[in-house]
Structure formats: structure tokens, C-alpha cells
Amino acid sequence: MQKITPFLCFNDRAEEAMNFYVSIFKNARVVSIKRYPEGPLQGPMKGMEGKVLTAVFEVEGQRFMALDGGPFFKPTGAVSFYVECQTQEEVDYYWEKLTAGGDPKAQQCGWLQDKYGFS
């Protein structure tokens, strides 16, 4: 059992992002998804009906948890993920997949930012 799980917060695209990451890595899967209730929600969660309350997915043996939490928490370059590669072809593969739709200004010197704001 993994003792510490990185928690990724999204405005309202957690499921889309999770499926994006799972599609890129060969050893990846969705473990579980729990959703906000369909009925009308109040307060800061108003409008989140049916969105991801929590989702767990696994990439290369590392579990992550994701949620749609609204605009309260945004991705930052202060936390980034390192992908160990054995060949230049592998580097090129991940670079091409992970930079698709990301900010081109944030793609430099081996660092990238994906379309969800994570680096």
C-alpha cells in the first residue's frame, strides 16, 4: 500500500486530465471515481453536480488522487513530476504527448507544462 498519494486539484476537468494521463502511459489505469451528487449543490460547490469529487488513478505503479474543486487551487510549477526515460525515443514520445495543448512558452530545457497546468 502506498503511504503518500499526490493529490491533483482541477477546476472542473479532473476526469479529462486523468484519462489523458492514463492514455499516455502504458502501465496506467483508473482505479475509482466518486462524483458530486446530481442534485443542486449550494455554496462554493454549486455547479459541480456530477463532476469528480475524488478519482484515483495509477501511472507506472504510482497512485494519484484527483478532484474537481473549482478555482480554489491551481496547478503550479512548484510541484512537478519527473519521468525517467531510457532512450531518446522515449523522451521524444513523452515530450510530444505531454506538451500537446500546453503553453509553448513553458516548454524549454527539458521542462514542460501540460494543458492542465502541471509540469
KAKADA-V348176 format. One record per run of one state. SS is the DSSP state (alpha for helix, beta for strand, coil for the rest). FROM is the first residue (numbers start at 0). LEN is the number of residues. If there is no record, write none. Layout:
SS FROM LEN
SS FROM LEN
This chain:
coil 0 5
beta 5 5
coil 10 3
alpha 13 11
coil 24 3
beta 27 8
coil 35 7
alpha 42 3
coil 45 6
beta 51 8
coil 59 2
beta 61 7
coil 68 1
alpha 69 3
coil 72 15
alpha 87 12
coil 99 4
alpha 103 3
coil 106 1
beta 107 1
coil 108 2
beta 110 1
coil 111 8
